C-alpha cells in the first residue's frame, strides 16, 4: 500500500510542472520527435518517482532499526560508543535512539547500565512473525511425524541473507537423544552449515558472490568452504543429489541430514532436517534416514502446492522411503 501511495504522489506532483505538447507542435516536429519526447518524459517520471520515494524514508527509524540489527548471538551486548562507530552517527544521537528503544521495550541495560542487549519486545515480534508463516503451520505436523518415525529431533529452517534461522522444531522423546536442543530463533552461518548450503541451492555463482563479496569465508572447521567458489561447488553438489549429510562438519558430536522444501514456484523456501547426536552416521542407517527425510521434505513441499518435476532428486530419494527399507533400521515410512 505504501508503494502505491508513494508512486501516486510522485505522479501527481510531476504533472503540474510539465507542459503538454500541442497538436501543432507534434505535427511540425514529426512523429519521431514526438516519440522521443514521450520517452524522455517517461524517463523523467521514473527518475522523479525514485527520488521522491527515497524522501519518504525516516532517518530516525532507519537508524533505530540498524541499531537493533547490530545485536546478534555473537555480540549480544553492545555499548553506545561502538554502535555509534558502526552506524556512523554522533554519540548523542545514538544515546537518544537507545533511550527511545529502551522505553519501547526493544532493548534493556546490561553490565552496569553502560551497555545494552535486546529485550522482550524483539522476541515478541519474532514470534508474531513465525506464527504468521504458513510454512510453520504446515511444517509442524510434518516435523512431528518425522520425529516419531526416526526417534530424532527434527527442525525447519529458513535463510535470512547470510544466516539460517530455526523456525520450528519437534523435540525427540528419546532420553538418549534429548541432550541435543536447538531453540526456535537460533541463527547459524549459512555458508558453514549444510542447512544453509541446501537453502542456497537456487543461487548462481554470481548471486553467491554478491552475498559474500569477501575473498575468504570465515571458517569454523576444516570442512567449512574457504571461498565462494568452494561454497558454490558444495551448493551445486547438494542441489544435484537432493539432500545433504553433515557428519560433525560444523559441530563436534553432531550429524544432520537435510533436504530442501519448495513452494508452488519451485523455489527453495526452507530446509527440513533431522539431528543425530553422533559424529558419524553408519552407511546402513544413512540410506533409510535420507529417504525418510526427503519424503518429509516432499510432503511439506506438496502442502505448499509444489508439484515435483521429472528428475527432482529429492523426490527420487523420497521414492525409496518404502516401508520395507525404512523399517530395516527401525524407521517408519513418512
C-alpha positions in Angstrom: 0.0 0.0 0.0 2.8 2.4 0.8 4.4 1.9 -2.6 1.2 2.7 -4.4 0.7 5.8 -2.4 4.3 7.0 -2.9 4.1 6.4 -6.7 0.7 8.1 -6.9 2.0 11.1 -5.1 5.1 11.3 -7.3 3.0 11.2 -10.5 0.6 13.9 -9.2 3.4 16.2 -8.2 5.2 15.7 -11.5 2.2 16.7 -13.6 1.9 20.4 -13.0 5.5 21.1 -13.9 5.2 19.6 -17.4 3.8 21.5 -20.5 1.5 19.4 -22.6 2.6 19.4 -26.3 0.0 21.0 -28.6 -1.1 19.1 -31.7 0.5 21.6 -34.0 3.9 21.1 -32.2 3.7 17.4 -32.7 2.8 17.8 -36.4 5.7 20.1 -37.1 8.2 18.2 -35.1 7.2 14.8 -36.7 6.2 11.5 -35.1 9.8 10.5 -34.4 10.4 13.6 -32.3 7.1 13.1 -30.5 8.1 9.5 -29.6 11.5 10.7 -28.4 9.7 13.4 -26.2 7.4 10.8 -24.8 10.3 8.5 -23.9 12.1 11.5 -22.3 9.1 12.3 -20.3 8.7 8.7 -19.1 12.4 8.6 -18.0 11.9 11.8 -16.2 8.9 10.5 -14.4 10.8 7.3 -13.4 13.7 9.4 -12.0 11.4 11.8 -10.2 9.4 9.0 -8.7 12.5 7.2 -7.4 13.8 10.5 -5.9 10.5 11.2 -4.2 10.2 7.7 -2.9 13.6 8.0 -1.2 12.4 11.1 0.6 9.8 9.1 2.4 12.5 7.2 4.4 12.5 8.3 8.0 16.2 8.6 9.1 15.5 8.2 12.8 13.5 5.0 12.2 16.2 3.7 9.8 18.9 4.3 12.4 16.9 2.7 15.2 16.4 -0.4 13.2 20.0 -0.6 12.2 20.9 -0.4 15.9 18.7 -3.4 16.6 20.2 -5.3 13.7 23.7 -4.9 15.2 22.9 -7.2 18.1 23.5 -10.9 17.4 24.2 -14.2 19.2 27.9 -13.5 18.8 27.6 -10.0 20.1 24.5 -9.9 22.4 25.8 -6.9 24.4 26.9 -3.6 22.8 27.7 -0.1 24.1 26.7 3.2 22.7 30.2 4.2 21.5 30.6 1.0 19.5 27.1 1.4 18.0 27.8 5.0 17.1 31.0 4.0 15.3 29.4 1.2 13.3 26.4 3.1 12.2 28.3 6.4 11.6 26.2 8.8 13.7 27.1 11.1 16.6 27.1 9.6 20.1 24.4 12.0 21.3 22.1 10.8 18.6 22.9 7.2 19.4 22.1 7.8 23.1 18.8 9.3 22.2 17.9 6.4 19.9 18.9 3.9 22.6 16.8 5.6 25.2 13.8 5.5 22.8 14.3 1.8 22.1 14.7 1.1 25.8 11.4 3.0 26.6 9.6 0.9 24.0 11.0 -2.3 25.4 13.2 -3.3 22.5 16.5 -3.2 24.4 17.5 -3.2 28.1 20.5 -2.3 30.1 23.3 -4.7 30.7 26.6 -4.8 32.5 26.1 -2.0 35.0 23.9 0.2 32.7 26.8 1.1 30.3 25.8 -1.4 27.6 22.6 -2.8 26.1 21.1 -6.0 24.9 17.9 -6.9 23.1 14.8 -7.2 25.2 11.4 -9.0 25.1 9.7 -6.7 22.6 12.1 -8.0 19.9 11.3 -11.6 20.9 7.6 -10.8 20.7 7.9 -9.5 17.1 9.9 -12.6 16.2 7.2 -15.0 17.5 4.5 -13.0 15.8 6.3 -13.3 12.5 6.8 -17.1 13.0 3.2 -17.6 13.9 2.2 -15.8 10.7 4.2 -18.1 8.5 2.1 -20.6 6.5 5.3 -22.6 6.4 5.3 -23.4 10.1 1.6 -24.2 10.2 2.1 -26.9 7.6 5.5 -27.8 8.7 4.9 -28.6 12.4 2.9 -31.8 11.9 5.4 -33.0 9.2 8.2 -32.5 11.7 6.3 -34.4 14.4 5.7 -37.3 12.1 9.4 -37.4 11.0 10.4 -37.3 14.7 8.1 -40.2 15.5 9.4 -42.1 12.5 13.1 -41.7 13.3 13.2 -41.0 17.1 15.4 -38.0 16.4 14.8 -34.3 16.8 13.6 -32.5 13.7 13.8 -28.9 12.6 12.6 -26.5 9.9 14.9 -23.7 8.8 14.8 -20.7 6.5 17.6 -18.4 5.2 17.9 -14.8 6.2 20.7 -13.4 4.0 23.9 -14.9 5.4 22.2 -16.8 8.3 19.9 -19.7 8.7 17.2 -19.4 11.2 15.4 -22.3 13.0 11.7 -21.5 12.8 10.1 -24.8 14.0 11.1 -28.0 15.8 9.9 -31.3 17.1 12.0 -32.4 20.0 12.7 -36.1 20.4 11.1 -38.1 23.2 14.1 -40.5 23.3 16.1 -39.9 26.5 19.4 -40.9 24.9 19.0 -38.2 22.2 17.3 -35.4 24.3 20.6 -33.7 25.0 20.6 -32.1 21.6 18.4 -29.0 21.9 18.2 -26.1 19.4 15.8 -23.3 20.2 13.4 -21.7 17.7 15.1 -18.4 16.6 18.6 -19.8 16.8 20.8 -18.5 14.0 23.8 -20.2 12.3 26.1 -19.1 9.5 24.6 -20.2 6.2 27.9 -20.9 4.4 29.3 -23.1 7.1 26.3 -25.4 7.6 24.6 -27.9 5.3 21.3 -26.3 6.2 22.5 -23.1 4.6 24.1 -24.9 1.7 20.8 -26.6 1.0 18.9 -23.4 1.3 21.2 -21.7 -1.3 20.6 -24.4 -3.8 18.8 -22.0 -6.2 21.6 -19.4 -6.1 24.0 -18.9 -9.0 27.7 -18.2 -8.5 27.1 -14.5 -9.3 24.4 -14.3 -6.7 26.7 -16.1 -4.1 29.5 -13.6 -4.9 27.1 -10.7 -4.3 26.1 -12.3 -0.9 29.7 -13.0 0.0 31.9 -10.3 -1.6 34.9 -11.2 0.6 37.8 -13.2 -0.8 38.0 -15.6 2.2 35.0 -17.0 4.1 35.0 -17.3 7.8 36.0 -20.9 8.7 34.6 -22.9 11.7 36.1 -26.2 11.0 38.5 -27.6 8.3 35.3 -28.7 6.4 34.0 -25.1 6.0 34.2 -23.8 2.5 37.1 -21.4 2.3 36.0 -19.4 -0.8 32.8 -18.6 -2.6 33.9 -20.9 -5.4 34.2 -23.7 -2.8 30.8 -22.8 -1.4 29.2 -22.9 -4.9 30.7 -26.3 -5.6 29.2 -27.6 -2.3 25.8 -26.0 -3.0 25.7 -27.5 -6.5 26.6 -30.9 -5.2 23.8 -30.9 -2.7 21.3 -29.5 -5.2 22.1 -32.2 -7.6 21.7 -35.1 -5.1 18.6 -33.5 -3.5 19.8 -33.7 0.1 22.8 -33.1 2.3 24.5 -35.0 5.1 26.9 -33.5 7.6 28.9 -35.6 10.0 30.5 -33.3 12.5 31.3 -30.8 9.8 30.1 -27.8 11.9 29.8 -29.1 15.4 31.6 -32.0 17.0 29.4 -34.9 18.0 26.5 -33.7 15.8 25.4 -35.1 12.4 22.5 -34.0 10.4 20.5 -34.9 7.3 18.8 -32.0 5.5 16.6 -31.7 2.4 15.1 -28.7 0.6 11.4 -27.6 0.8 10.0 -25.9 -2.2 6.9 -23.7 -2.8 4.5 -23.6 -5.7 7.0 -21.8 -7.9 9.6 -24.5 -7.3 11.8 -22.1 -5.3 13.6 -23.4 -2.2 11.9 -21.8 0.8 13.1 -23.9 3.7 15.2 -26.8 4.8 13.9 -29.8 6.8 16.4 -31.7 8.9 17.0 -34.4 11.5 19.8 -34.3 14.1 21.8 -37.3 15.0 23.8 -36.9 18.3 26.9 -38.6 16.9 29.9 -37.6 14.8 29.0 -40.2 12.1 26.1 -41.9 10.6 26.6 -45.6 9.6 26.0 -46.4 6.0 23.3 -48.9 6.9 21.4 -46.2 8.8 22.2 -43.4 6.3 20.2 -44.7 3.3 16.9 -45.1 5.0 17.4 -41.9 7.0 18.0 -39.9 3.9 14.9 -41.4 2.3 12.5 -40.5 5.1 13.9 -37.0 5.4 13.5 -36.4 1.7 10.0 -37.9 1.9 9.1 -35.5 4.6 10.5 -32.6 2.6 8.5 -33.5 -0.4 5.4 -34.0 1.8 5.8 -30.4 3.1 6.5 -29.1 -0.4 3.4 -30.7 -1.7 1.4 -29.0 1.1 2.8 -25.7 -0.2 1.4 -26.6 -3.7 4.7 -27.8 -5.2 4.4 -30.5 -7.8 7.8 -32.3 -8.2 9.1 -32.1 -11.8 10.6 -35.1 -13.6 14.1 -35.6 -12.4 13.7 -33.8 -9.0 16.4 -35.5 -7.0 14.7 -35.0 -3.6 11.6 -36.7 -4.9 13.7 -39.6 -6.3 15.2 -40.1 -2.8 11.8 -39.9 -1.3 10.5 -42.7 -3.5 13.0 -45.0 -1.8 11.3 -44.5 1.6 9.3 -47.7 1.3 8.0 -49.4 4.4 10.5 -52.2 4.0 13.5 -50.0 3.5 12.7 -47.7 6.4 11.8 -50.5 8.8 15.1 -52.2 8.1 16.6 -49.7 10.5 13.6 -49.3 12.7 12.2 -46.3 10.9 8.7 -45.9 9.7 7.6 -44.6 6.3 6.5 -41.0 6.3 
